[in-house]
Amino acid sequence: QVQLVESGGGLVQAGGSLRLSCAASVSIFSINVLGWYRQAPGKQREWVATIVRGGGTNYADSVKGRFTISRDNDKNTAYLQMNSLKLEDTAVYYCNAITFSGPTSGNYWGQGTQVTVSS
């Protein structure tokens, strides 16, 4: 089992910044894909960003150039740095981890952290 705990959400004005954290209960090296997703009220959960074991990253077009995903291997933690926040970034943000093999193979989700962007 892999447990993920998000933190760092909160209330921020449009144009501001937040950094979300996702602490994993296992070595981050064992995780093949780490991602951030979000779900706004009344909408489906959508993909935001991904970082793979080799370090490659990908972003949804809606956040490209504003958000940065990264990880700290020593702390077993992934981050989502969010800059130039917009009202439409308001959502619950979820961390996701996918491991392809071994005793912790599977698809895991954190409990989510609320991000609210105000005008």
Phi, psi and omega in degrees: 000143175241125176255139181235132180234115179271154174203168175104354179290171179164195180257129181217150177282154177305136183093348181276188184227153172215153172236120177267147177239149177225105181269127181260150182274357180232169176301133183294341177294336181278353182263123183283319183223126173246132182219161172243136176232165176215155179221116177271158181304130178077005181238163177283155176295136181232150179287141181245307185200157181219143169230130182261171186303324181285353177104351179293147182233154175217151183224148170293148181302327184292341182240354183302132181088347180245326183252148176226125176262141180207176178212154175243106185296325181292329182261359182053044186227138172252155183229156170228105176274122184243116179245164178049049185296144180243162179305323183286357174277353179298125183181170166272128182257131183241140173267142180228140178228136178234125175242135188271337186209171178087181185294341180255019181299138180155187183237119189236149179231147170276182184274347178096153176222135186278132172240123179236123179252124183251158181274000000 
